[in-house]
Amino acid sequence: MKLAFYAPLKPPDHPVPSGERTMARSLMAAFEHAGATLTLASTLRSRDGKGDAAVQADLIAQAEAETPQIISAGRAANWQAWVTYHSYYKAPDLIGPAAARALGIPYLLIEATRARKRLSGAWARFAQIAEAACDAADVICYLTTRDGEALHRDAPQGQVLTHLSPFLNRLDLPPQATGDGPMLSVGMMRHGDKLASYGIIAEALAALPRSDWQLQIAGDGPARAKVDTLMAPFGDRVRFLGALDAPALAAAYQNASLLLWPGVNEAFGMTYLEAQACGLPVVAQDRPGVCDVLAPAPYPAVDAGPAALAARITTLLGNTTARHAAGDAARAHIAAHHLLGAASATLRETLARIGVPA
């Protein structure tokens, strides 16, 4: 299989790490494990974060200028399908539909979302392009139940829709964590949803009835000062690890007792997959997307507030046997559903359904 690959929000070779980049790289690895040869068709980032019509027009012009060369490259390389990861109203696929149509090859979208409420307003032009990309796709692989609902509702006749479970870029599990260290939170320190998660964490910590807990926080970013302020009341019980590279983050998981991350507006959250693979139980809120990757366990409702998270923390920290059992269940869940082999098999089967040979 010879496939073109494109990630309009953040290309897999971008220098700044993120869950978006991790997932793009993981998808490429899964296709390769399925027997495909991939070409990164473009590194154009189409994101307009502010709803600026001039920015959108400029990005569309850049895409139109680049597309003929991409089509020529595709003909020379004999691409058999085009794959785009994560097209949505703020970062639509401006290249893939036209390129696939010109080349006469199937067009696949992975983690594409429909947002028809955005068809008017500041992102209207980009939302229309994202909708058109969804309509043009021969296949859409959705990662969460929430995304799948809208895609099934609005799918054109004959479109193939497949659930691709979020996954780790590995065939086996990492070493098991001790399960007896400090709690761990992992998240970039950005204003908005990430900062909201840190705020909920601070409220949950304040509600803990015991004072012998410790929390390590892996992450950094422009909201670091605000996170420092949120955690200041807890003194040296909270330790900041900063932004960690992959080996250092793996070590942090290995030495933790549980992962604490509420998950405000997470698409699904790579940290949940990584932590559970190491055998850490997760303390999170019952949120769409998040629960698509969590092992069955009690996750407090959002409206139960931080106090419910504190109660779950207290239960896990106070019962070593229960905590280790929850960690074992989380690890088994990842092994069964969220590793590279399962994802690769799903992608291979999906390609075969539209006539792309393995």
C-alpha positions in Angstrom: 0.0 0.0 0.0 1.3 3.4 -0.9 -0.5 6.1 1.0 -0.4 9.9 1.3 -0.6 11.2 4.8 -1.6 14.7 6.0 -2.2 16.3 9.4 -3.5 19.9 8.9 -3.6 20.8 12.6 0.0 19.8 13.4 2.3 17.7 11.2 4.0 14.6 12.7 7.4 16.2 12.2 6.5 19.4 14.1 9.2 20.3 16.7 6.8 21.0 19.6 5.5 17.8 21.4 1.8 17.4 22.0 -0.9 14.8 22.0 -1.8 15.8 18.5 1.7 15.2 17.2 1.9 11.9 19.2 -1.3 10.6 17.6 -0.2 11.6 14.1 3.0 9.7 14.5 1.2 6.7 16.0 -1.2 6.6 13.1 1.7 6.5 10.6 3.3 3.7 12.6 0.0 1.8 12.6 -0.4 2.1 8.8 3.2 1.0 8.4 2.6 -2.0 10.7 -0.3 -2.9 8.4 2.1 -3.0 5.5 1.7 0.5 4.1 4.4 2.9 2.8 3.5 6.5 3.7 4.5 9.8 2.2 3.9 13.0 4.2 2.1 14.9 1.5 2.2 18.3 3.1 3.3 20.1 6.2 0.9 23.1 5.7 -0.8 24.0 9.1 -4.3 25.2 8.3 -5.2 26.2 11.9 -7.0 29.5 12.4 -7.5 29.8 16.2 -9.2 33.2 16.2 -11.8 33.1 13.4 -10.0 35.6 11.2 -11.3 35.8 7.6 -8.0 37.1 6.3 -6.0 34.3 7.9 -8.5 31.7 6.4 -8.2 33.3 2.9 -4.4 33.2 3.1 -4.3 29.6 4.2 -6.7 28.6 1.4 -4.5 30.4 -1.1 -1.4 28.6 0.2 -3.2 25.3 -0.1 -4.3 26.0 -3.7 -0.8 26.9 -4.7 0.6 23.8 -3.2 -2.0 21.3 -4.4 -0.8 20.9 -8.1 2.7 19.9 -7.0 1.2 17.4 -4.5 -0.9 15.9 -7.2 2.1 15.5 -9.5 4.0 13.8 -6.6 1.1 11.5 -6.0 1.0 10.4 -9.7 4.7 9.8 -9.7 4.6 7.8 -6.4 1.4 5.9 -7.4 -0.4 6.7 -4.2 -3.4 4.3 -3.6 -5.2 6.4 -1.0 -5.1 9.7 0.8 -5.3 9.8 4.6 -5.9 13.0 6.6 -5.7 13.0 10.4 -7.9 15.5 12.3 -9.8 17.9 10.1 -12.3 20.2 11.8 -13.6 23.8 11.6 -10.5 25.5 13.0 -8.1 23.4 10.9 -9.9 21.8 7.9 -8.3 19.7 5.2 -7.7 22.3 2.4 -5.7 19.8 0.2 -6.9 16.2 0.6 -10.3 16.2 -1.2 -9.0 18.0 -4.3 -5.8 15.9 -4.4 -7.7 12.6 -4.0 -10.2 13.5 -6.6 -7.6 14.5 -9.1 -5.7 11.3 -8.5 -8.8 9.1 -8.5 -8.0 7.5 -5.2 -10.0 6.9 -2.0 -10.0 9.7 0.6 -9.9 8.7 4.3 -10.4 11.0 7.3 -9.4 10.0 10.8 -10.8 12.0 13.7 -12.8 14.3 11.6 -15.7 16.2 13.3 -18.8 17.9 12.0 -19.8 21.2 13.7 -22.8 22.5 11.8 -23.4 25.2 14.4 -20.2 26.8 13.1 -21.5 27.1 9.5 -22.3 30.7 10.4 -20.0 33.1 12.3 -16.3 33.7 12.3 -15.3 30.2 11.2 -18.1 29.8 8.6 -15.8 29.4 5.6 -13.5 26.9 7.3 -16.5 25.0 8.8 -18.0 24.7 5.3 -14.7 23.3 4.0 -14.6 20.8 6.9 -18.1 19.7 6.2 -17.4 19.3 2.5 -14.3 17.2 3.4 -16.5 14.9 5.6 -19.0 14.6 2.7 -16.2 13.7 0.3 -14.6 11.0 2.4 -14.9 7.4 1.4 -14.1 6.5 4.9 -14.1 8.3 8.2 -12.5 6.6 11.3 -13.8 8.2 14.5 -12.0 7.9 17.8 -14.8 8.6 20.3 -18.5 7.8 20.6 -19.4 11.5 20.7 -17.8 12.1 17.4 -19.3 9.0 15.9 -22.9 10.2 16.7 -22.7 13.2 14.5 -20.8 11.4 11.7 -23.4 8.6 11.5 -26.3 11.1 11.6 -25.0 13.2 8.7 -23.1 10.5 6.6 -23.7 10.5 2.9 -24.9 7.2 1.3 -22.2 4.7 0.9 -19.7 6.3 3.3 -17.8 3.8 5.5 -17.7 4.7 9.2 -15.3 2.8 11.5 -14.5 3.1 15.2 -10.8 3.3 15.7 -9.9 3.2 19.4 -7.3 5.6 20.5 -4.0 3.7 21.0 -0.4 3.8 22.1 2.4 3.5 19.5 3.7 0.2 20.9 2.9 -3.5 20.5 3.3 -4.4 24.2 2.9 -2.9 27.6 5.6 -0.9 29.4 6.9 -2.1 32.8 4.4 -2.0 35.6 4.4 0.9 37.9 5.1 0.5 41.6 1.7 2.0 42.4 3.0 3.3 45.7 4.5 6.7 45.0 3.0 10.2 44.8 0.0 11.0 42.7 0.8 12.3 39.3 -0.9 15.0 37.0 0.2 15.4 33.4 -1.0 18.3 31.3 0.2 21.3 29.4 -0.2 24.6 31.2 -2.4 26.5 28.8 -5.2 29.0 29.5 -8.6 27.6 28.9 -9.5 24.0 29.4 -6.1 22.9 30.7 -6.1 25.6 33.3 -9.6 24.6 34.2 -8.4 21.1 34.9 -5.7 22.4 37.2 -8.3 24.5 39.0 -10.4 21.4 39.6 -7.3 19.6 40.9 -6.5 22.4 43.4 -10.1 22.3 44.7 -10.0 18.5 45.0 -6.7 18.6 46.9 -8.1 21.2 49.3 -11.0 18.8 50.0 -8.8 15.8 50.9 -9.4 14.9 54.6 -5.8 13.6 54.9 -2.6 15.6 54.7 0.0 13.0 54.0 -0.5 13.0 50.2 2.0 14.2 47.6 1.4 15.2 44.0 3.9 15.6 41.1 2.9 17.7 38.1 4.5 17.1 34.7 3.9 19.9 32.3 4.7 23.6 31.5 3.4 26.4 29.4 2.1 30.0 29.3 -0.2 29.4 32.3 2.5 28.2 34.6 2.3 31.2 36.9 -1.4 30.7 37.4 -0.9 27.0 38.1 1.8 27.9 40.6 -0.7 30.2 42.3 -3.3 27.5 42.4 -0.9 25.0 44.0 0.8 27.5 46.4 -1.5 26.7 49.4 -0.2 23.1 49.4 3.5 23.9 49.8 6.0 21.1 49.3 3.2 18.5 49.0 3.0 19.6 45.3 6.2 19.2 43.2 6.5 20.6 39.7 8.5 18.4 37.3 8.3 20.8 34.3 8.0 19.6 30.7 9.4 16.1 30.5 10.8 14.2 27.5 9.4 10.7 26.8 11.9 8.8 29.1 11.5 11.1 32.0 7.7 11.0 31.7 7.8 7.2 31.6 9.8 7.3 34.8 7.2 9.6 36.4 4.5 7.1 35.6 6.6 4.2 37.0 7.0 6.0 40.3 3.4 7.1 40.8 0.4 5.7 42.7 -2.4 7.1 40.5 -3.1 9.6 37.7 -5.2 12.7 38.7 -6.6 14.6 35.7 -10.2 15.8 35.5 -10.2 16.0 31.6 -12.0 19.2 30.9 -12.9 19.1 27.1 -10.2 16.5 26.3 -10.8 14.7 23.0 -9.7 11.6 24.8 -6.3 12.3 26.4 -3.1 10.4 25.6 -2.0 10.6 29.3 -4.8 8.3 30.3 -3.6 5.7 27.9 0.0 6.0 29.0 -0.8 5.9 32.7 -3.1 3.0 32.5 -0.6 1.0 30.4 1.8 1.3 33.3 -0.9 0.0 35.7 -2.0 3.3 37.3 -5.6 3.8 38.3 -7.1 7.1 37.0 -9.0 9.7 38.9 -11.0 11.6 36.3 -14.5 13.0 35.8 -17.0 11.2 33.7 -16.7 13.2 30.5 -17.4 12.4 26.8 -14.2 11.3 25.0 -12.3 10.7 28.3 -14.5 7.6 29.2 -13.8 6.1 25.7 -10.3 5.3 26.9 -10.7 4.6 30.6 -11.1 1.1 32.1 -14.4 0.5 33.8 -14.3 2.1 37.3 -16.1 4.8 39.3 -15.6 8.2 37.7 -17.5 11.0 39.3 -20.0 13.1 37.3 -18.9 16.6 36.5 -21.7 18.1 38.5 -20.5 16.2 41.6 -17.6 18.6 41.7 -14.1 18.4 43.0 -15.3 16.9 46.3 -16.2 13.7 44.5 -12.7 13.5 43.0 -11.3 14.0 46.5 -13.5 11.1 47.8 -12.2 8.8 45.0 -8.6 9.8 45.8 -9.2 9.0 49.5 -10.5 5.6 48.6 -7.5 4.7 46.4 -4.8 6.1 48.6 -6.3 4.5 51.7 -6.6 1.0 50.3 -3.4 -0.4 48.8 -5.0 -3.6 47.7 -7.9 -1.8 45.9 -5.5 0.7 44.3 -3.3 -2.1 42.9 -6.3 -4.0 41.7 -7.6 -0.9 39.9 -4.2 -0.4 38.3 -4.1 -4.0 37.1 -7.6 -3.7 35.6 -6.5 -0.5 33.8 -3.4 -2.2 32.4 -5.4 -5.2 31.1 -7.9 -2.7 29.5 -5.1 -1.1 27.5 -3.6 -4.4 26.5 -7.0 -5.6 25.1 -8.1 -2.4 23.3 -5.5 0.3 22.9 -2.2 -0.9 21.5 -0.7 -0.6 18.1 -1.6 -4.2 16.9 -5.3 -3.6 17.4 -5.2 -0.3 15.6 -3.2 -1.6 12.7 -5.7 -4.5 12.2 -8.6 -2.0 12.2 -6.9 0.2 9.6 -6.0 -2.8 7.4 -9.6 -4.1 7.5 -10.9 -0.6 6.7 -8.7 -0.1 3.7 -9.7 -3.5 2.4 -13.4 -2.5 2.6 -12.8 0.2 0.0 -10.5 -1.9 -2.2 -7.1 -0.8 -1.2 -5.0 -4.0 -1.3 -2.9 -5.0 1.7 
